[in-house]
Structures are given as structure tokens and as C-alpha cells.
């Protein structure tokens, strides 16, 4: 059995930023872009590499990255002539912690146990 423990984060979120982050992720292209940045890790990606990987027009990707940055899930850094986008892992972990804060009465969760409880 796999035990699921909430990630730790130095950030604590209130309801408003959680709603903003979830709204940003509630669009397929933005979700794909965010996942690509998570996979890329701390090194991040340039918009041109992301657009190619995702098969998205650069102008559309720019709009989606702006929305993700506005939600706090993504940051950007100028490096020479390029922008490097990165997932904000602290913000992501804070979002996950918020969503799982009271899971299984505050204890470590087991997916099988959680399903069994719902069946009762």
C-alpha cells in the first residue's frame, strides 16, 4: 500500500490565492505548460522550447504563461536575450498542502483506506 503524505512548503496559502492558482490550471494549455515546467525542474524552459514541445503557437503560449505567472505558479527570469520560465515549486507544494491539509483527519493517507471510507 502506498502512503500519501502532503508535501511541505514554506508558504501558507489562504483561499484567494488557492482559487487563483486552481483557475489558472483549469485550462488545458496552461495545465500542459505548467506540467512541462515541473518536468523541466529548476532549470526551467524558454518559451520557444515550450512552444515546440507543446505544439502551441508562441503568442498563445505567452498568454498562458502570463496567467500562470499572475497566479504565482510560474516565475520568469531574463537570461541574456531569453526568458527562462520555471515552476514555482514552493507555491505548488503550498497548493497541494492546502488541498490535503485535513485529509484523513490530519494523518498520513492511504489511498485504499480513503476509498474504503467513502464506500462506508
C-alpha positions as CSV (number, residue, x, y, z in Angstrom):
1,X,0.0,0.0,0.0
2,X,1.2,3.5,-0.8
3,X,1.1,6.1,1.9
4,X,0.5,9.6,0.7
5,X,1.9,12.4,2.7
6,X,1.3,16.1,2.0
7,X,4.3,18.0,0.6
8,X,6.0,20.5,2.8
9,X,6.3,24.2,1.8
10,X,7.5,27.4,3.4
11,X,4.4,29.1,2.0
12,X,1.0,29.0,3.6
13,X,-1.9,29.9,1.3
14,X,-5.3,31.4,2.0
15,X,-8.4,30.7,0.0
16,X,-8.0,33.6,-2.5
17,X,-4.6,32.5,-3.9
18,X,-5.7,28.9,-4.0
19,X,-8.7,29.8,-6.1
20,X,-6.4,31.9,-8.4
21,X,-4.0,29.0,-8.8
22,X,-6.7,26.4,-9.5
23,X,-8.4,28.8,-12.0
24,X,-5.0,29.2,-13.8
25,X,-4.6,25.4,-14.0
26,X,-8.3,24.9,-15.1
27,X,-7.4,25.3,-18.8
28,X,-5.7,22.5,-20.8
29,X,-2.9,24.5,-22.4
30,X,-1.9,26.2,-19.1
31,X,-2.0,22.8,-17.3
32,X,0.2,21.3,-20.0
33,X,2.6,24.3,-19.8
34,X,2.8,24.0,-16.0
35,X,3.4,20.3,-16.2
36,X,6.2,20.8,-18.7
37,X,7.9,23.3,-16.4
38,X,7.5,20.9,-13.4
39,X,9.2,18.2,-15.5
40,X,11.9,20.6,-16.6
41,X,12.8,21.2,-12.9
42,X,14.7,24.2,-11.6
43,X,16.5,24.7,-14.9
44,X,13.2,25.8,-16.5
45,X,12.5,26.3,-20.2
46,X,12.4,29.1,-22.7
47,X,9.1,29.9,-24.3
48,X,10.4,28.8,-27.7
49,X,11.3,25.4,-26.4
50,X,8.0,25.0,-24.6
51,X,6.0,26.1,-27.7
52,X,7.8,23.5,-29.7
53,X,7.3,20.7,-27.1
54,X,3.7,21.5,-26.6
55,X,2.8,22.3,-30.3
56,X,1.4,25.7,-29.3
57,X,1.8,29.0,-31.1
58,X,4.3,31.2,-29.3
59,X,1.7,34.0,-28.9
60,X,-0.8,31.7,-27.3
61,X,1.8,30.3,-25.0
62,X,2.8,33.8,-24.0
63,X,-0.7,34.5,-22.9
64,X,-0.9,31.2,-20.9
65,X,2.5,31.8,-19.2
66,X,1.3,35.3,-18.2
67,X,-1.7,33.8,-16.5
68,X,0.4,31.1,-14.7
69,X,2.8,33.8,-13.6
70,X,0.0,36.0,-12.3
71,X,-1.3,33.1,-10.2
72,X,2.2,32.6,-8.7
73,X,2.7,29.1,-10.0
74,X,5.4,30.2,-12.5
75,X,8.2,32.7,-12.4
76,X,10.4,34.1,-15.2
77,X,14.0,35.3,-15.3
78,X,15.7,37.2,-18.0
79,X,18.9,35.5,-19.1
80,X,20.6,37.5,-21.8
81,X,18.2,37.7,-24.7
82,X,16.0,34.9,-23.4
83,X,13.4,34.5,-20.7
84,X,13.5,31.3,-18.6
85,X,10.3,30.2,-17.1
86,X,10.3,27.9,-14.0
87,X,7.6,26.3,-12.0
88,X,7.3,27.8,-8.5
89,X,7.7,24.6,-6.5
90,X,7.0,26.3,-3.2
91,X,3.7,27.7,-4.5
92,X,2.8,24.3,-6.0
93,X,3.6,22.5,-2.7
94,X,1.6,25.1,-0.7
95,X,-1.3,24.5,-3.0
96,X,-1.1,20.7,-2.5
97,X,-0.7,21.2,1.2
98,X,-3.8,23.4,1.3
99,X,-5.8,20.8,-0.6
100,X,-4.7,17.9,1.6
101,X,-4.5,19.8,4.9
102,X,-7.3,17.9,6.6
103,X,-7.1,14.7,4.6
104,X,-7.7,11.6,6.7
105,X,-8.2,13.7,9.9
106,X,-4.7,15.1,9.6
107,X,-2.9,11.7,9.4
108,X,-1.0,10.1,6.7
109,X,-3.3,8.9,4.0
110,X,-3.5,5.6,2.3
111,X,-5.4,5.7,-1.0
112,X,-7.0,2.3,-0.3
113,X,-8.2,3.4,3.2
114,X,-9.6,6.7,1.8
115,X,-11.6,4.8,-0.8
116,X,-12.8,2.3,1.7
117,X,-14.0,5.1,4.0
118,X,-16.0,6.6,1.2
119,X,-17.7,3.3,0.5
120,X,-18.9,3.0,4.1
